[in-house]
Amino acid sequence: MIPPHGAIQPSLTVLDHTAHRAPRVEIRTFSYQMAVTTQSFATLCRRFCGAGLGAGLLVMQAGAAPAAGDLATGAVSGLPVPRFVSLKSDRVNVRSGPNKDQDVRWVYTRAGMPVEITAEFENWRRIRDWEGAEGWVYHSLLSGKRSAVVVPTLKDDLVPLYKSPNTGSAETARLQSGVLGQLKSCNGAWCEFSGKNFDGWIKQDRLWGAYPNEKVE
């Protein structure tokens, strides 16, 4: 059971969006807040003890991308490992090991959030989230639908969304760190990215949920 005084683990939900004007065009800025889920103190310590540990892990994972020819194949599914998927349910228990007798370390409360499968065991999948936390979930709680989270170079930067996959095209929105959206397609450099009240093209390296140079159809 989850301790009643557990720490918090964020997942993504929409807060609001605001509008501000540039000359001759309206560019909306989208921001998100975090919904909390509970987790144990031991999990919190593993994730955040040590200065800069979490930030270093996130940078490492964002920069690491498997080459197309280097992908291993999952012994259970026959699909590439690692690979990106998304959460199917708005309540997903993450356990310390691949069976239901293992402790629930935390609970995700945002369907559609991207996660990376890093291992398979029978009907269980070990997943990693965009903050670098790992645990085991039952396979039926995952979906092959692709989504992604915006990751600016600097946390407070706004990432532009364009009308077409070209920086010379019109800018249609600016997205803050943590904005969640659906991946409609990626060509290896740009992704067509959509969410509540926004749709357009974003540079692929500004998303967590698609590998560099990966093509998504």
C-alpha positions as CSV (number, residue, x, y, z in Angstrom):
1,M,0.0,0.0,0.0
2,I,1.1,3.6,-0.6
3,P,2.1,5.3,2.6
4,P,-0.6,7.9,3.7
5,H,2.0,10.6,4.0
6,G,3.7,9.8,0.7
7,A,5.5,12.4,-1.3
8,I,4.2,13.7,-4.5
9,Q,4.9,12.7,-8.1
10,P,3.8,14.9,-10.9
11,S,1.9,14.0,-14.1
12,L,0.6,16.4,-16.6
13,T,-2.8,18.1,-16.8
14,V,-3.9,21.2,-18.6
15,L,-4.0,24.5,-16.7
16,D,-4.9,27.2,-19.2
17,H,-3.6,29.2,-22.1
18,T,-3.0,32.9,-22.5
19,A,-2.8,35.0,-25.6
20,H,-0.5,37.8,-26.4
21,R,0.1,39.7,-29.7
22,A,3.0,40.0,-32.0
23,P,2.7,42.4,-35.0
24,R,0.0,41.3,-37.4
25,V,-0.4,37.8,-35.9
26,E,-1.8,36.4,-32.7
27,I,0.5,33.8,-31.1
28,R,-0.9,31.9,-28.1
29,T,1.2,30.6,-25.3
30,F,0.2,27.3,-23.7
31,S,1.1,26.4,-20.1
32,Y,0.4,23.3,-18.0
33,Q,0.3,22.5,-14.3
34,M,1.1,19.3,-12.5
35,A,-1.4,16.9,-11.0
36,V,0.0,15.1,-8.0
37,T,0.2,11.4,-7.3
38,T,1.5,9.7,-4.2
39,Q,4.7,7.8,-3.8
40,S,6.8,6.4,-0.9
41,F,9.5,8.4,0.9
42,A,12.1,5.8,-0.2
43,T,11.1,6.4,-3.9
44,L,11.4,10.2,-3.3
45,C,14.9,9.8,-1.9
46,R,16.1,7.6,-4.7
47,R,14.8,10.2,-7.2
48,F,16.0,13.4,-5.6
49,C,18.7,12.8,-3.0
50,G,22.0,14.2,-4.2
51,A,22.4,17.7,-5.7
52,G,21.5,17.8,-9.4
53,L,20.9,14.0,-9.7
54,G,17.5,14.3,-11.2
55,A,18.5,17.1,-13.6
56,G,21.6,15.2,-14.8
57,L,19.5,12.0,-15.4
58,L,17.0,13.9,-17.4
59,V,19.7,15.5,-19.6
60,M,21.3,12.1,-20.1
61,Q,18.1,10.5,-21.2
62,A,17.0,13.3,-23.5
63,G,20.4,13.2,-25.3
64,A,20.6,9.4,-25.6
65,A,19.0,7.9,-28.7
66,P,19.3,4.3,-29.9
67,A,20.5,4.0,-33.5
68,A,18.1,2.2,-35.8
69,G,20.3,-0.8,-36.2
70,D,21.2,-1.1,-32.5
71,L,17.6,-1.6,-31.2
72,A,17.2,-4.9,-29.3
73,T,13.9,-6.8,-29.7
74,G,11.7,-7.5,-26.7
75,A,11.6,-11.2,-25.9
76,V,7.9,-11.1,-25.2
77,S,6.4,-8.7,-27.7
78,G,9.0,-8.9,-30.5
79,L,8.9,-5.1,-30.7
80,P,12.0,-2.8,-30.3
81,V,13.3,-2.1,-26.8
82,P,13.6,0.7,-25.9
83,R,10.5,2.2,-27.5
84,F,8.0,5.0,-26.7
85,V,4.4,4.3,-25.8
86,S,1.8,6.2,-23.8
87,L,-0.4,5.6,-20.7
88,K,-3.8,4.2,-21.6
89,S,-5.4,4.9,-18.3
90,D,-5.7,7.9,-16.0
91,R,-4.7,5.7,-13.1
92,V,-1.6,3.6,-13.6
93,N,0.1,1.9,-10.7
94,V,3.9,1.7,-11.0
95,R,5.4,-1.2,-9.0
96,S,8.9,-2.0,-7.9
97,G,8.9,-5.3,-9.7
98,P,7.1,-7.2,-12.4
99,N,4.2,-8.8,-10.4
100,K,1.2,-7.6,-8.4
101,D,2.8,-8.6,-5.1
102,Q,5.4,-5.8,-5.5
103,D,4.8,-2.4,-3.7
104,V,3.2,0.4,-5.7
105,R,5.9,3.1,-5.8
106,W,3.7,5.8,-7.3
107,V,0.5,6.3,-9.4
108,Y,0.3,8.1,-12.7
109,T,-2.9,10.1,-13.1
110,R,-2.7,11.4,-16.7
111,A,-3.8,9.2,-19.6
112,G,-1.8,9.9,-22.8
113,M,1.5,10.7,-21.0
114,P,4.5,9.4,-22.9
115,V,6.7,6.7,-21.3
116,E,9.6,4.7,-22.6
117,I,9.6,0.9,-22.4
118,T,13.1,-0.3,-21.3
119,A,12.4,-4.0,-20.5
120,E,9.8,-6.7,-20.8
121,F,9.0,-9.6,-18.5
122,E,5.9,-11.8,-19.3
123,N,2.9,-9.4,-19.1
124,W,4.9,-6.6,-17.5
125,R,6.8,-3.7,-18.9
126,R,9.5,-1.6,-17.2
127,I,8.9,2.0,-18.1
128,R,10.8,5.3,-17.7
129,D,9.1,8.7,-17.6
130,W,10.4,12.0,-18.9
131,E,11.9,12.8,-15.5
132,G,13.9,9.6,-15.5
133,A,11.9,7.6,-12.9
134,E,11.5,3.8,-13.7
135,G,9.1,1.1,-12.5
136,W,7.0,-1.8,-13.7
137,V,3.5,-1.6,-15.1
138,Y,1.0,-4.2,-16.5
139,H,1.1,-4.2,-20.3
140,S,-2.6,-3.6,-20.8
141,L,-2.2,-0.1,-19.2
142,L,0.0,1.0,-22.1
143,S,-1.0,2.1,-25.6
144,G,0.9,2.3,-28.8
145,K,-0.5,5.8,-29.5
146,R,2.4,8.2,-29.6
147,S,2.5,11.4,-27.5
148,A,5.3,13.7,-26.4
149,V,6.2,16.4,-23.8
150,V,7.9,19.7,-24.7
151,V,11.4,20.0,-23.4
152,P,13.0,23.4,-24.1
153,T,16.7,24.0,-24.0
154,L,16.2,26.1,-20.9
155,K,13.2,25.4,-18.6
156,D,11.7,28.8,-18.9
157,D,12.1,29.1,-22.7
158,L,9.0,29.0,-24.9
159,V,9.2,26.6,-27.8
160,P,7.7,27.9,-31.1
161,L,5.1,25.9,-33.0
162,Y,5.0,26.5,-36.8
163,K,2.4,26.2,-39.5
164,S,4.7,24.0,-41.5
165,P,8.0,22.2,-40.9
166,N,10.1,25.3,-41.6
167,T,11.3,28.1,-39.4
168,G,10.4,30.5,-42.1
169,S,6.7,29.6,-41.8
170,A,4.2,31.4,-39.6
171,E,4.5,30.8,-35.8
172,T,1.2,29.6,-34.5
173,A,1.9,29.1,-30.8
174,R,4.5,29.0,-28.1
175,L,4.7,26.0,-25.8
176,Q,6.1,25.9,-22.3
177,S,8.1,23.1,-20.8
178,G,5.9,20.2,-19.9
179,V,3.2,20.8,-22.5
180,L,1.7,17.4,-23.5
181,G,0.4,16.7,-27.0
182,Q,-0.2,14.0,-29.6
183,L,2.5,13.0,-32.1
184,K,0.7,12.9,-35.5
185,S,3.9,12.3,-37.5
186,C,7.7,12.9,-37.5
187,N,10.1,13.1,-40.4
188,G,13.3,12.8,-38.4
189,A,13.8,16.6,-37.8
190,W,10.2,17.9,-37.3
191,C,7.1,16.5,-35.7
192,E,3.4,17.4,-36.3
193,F,2.3,18.0,-32.8
194,S,-1.2,18.8,-31.6
195,G,-3.1,19.3,-28.3
196,K,-6.0,21.2,-26.8
197,N,-6.3,24.4,-29.0
198,F,-3.0,24.0,-30.8
199,D,-1.7,22.2,-33.8
200,G,1.4,22.6,-35.9
201,W,5.0,21.6,-36.4
202,I,7.8,21.6,-33.8
203,K,11.5,20.7,-34.0
204,Q,11.8,17.0,-33.1
205,D,14.7,17.6,-30.6
206,R,12.4,19.8,-28.5
207,L,10.2,16.8,-27.6
208,W,10.5,13.9,-25.2
209,G,8.6,11.1,-26.8
210,A,10.4,10.7,-30.1
211,Y,14.0,9.7,-30.7
212,P,16.3,12.0,-32.7
213,N,16.0,11.1,-36.4
214,E,13.1,8.7,-35.7
215,K,10.3,8.7,-38.3
216,V,6.8,8.4,-37.0
217,E,3.8,7.8,-39.3
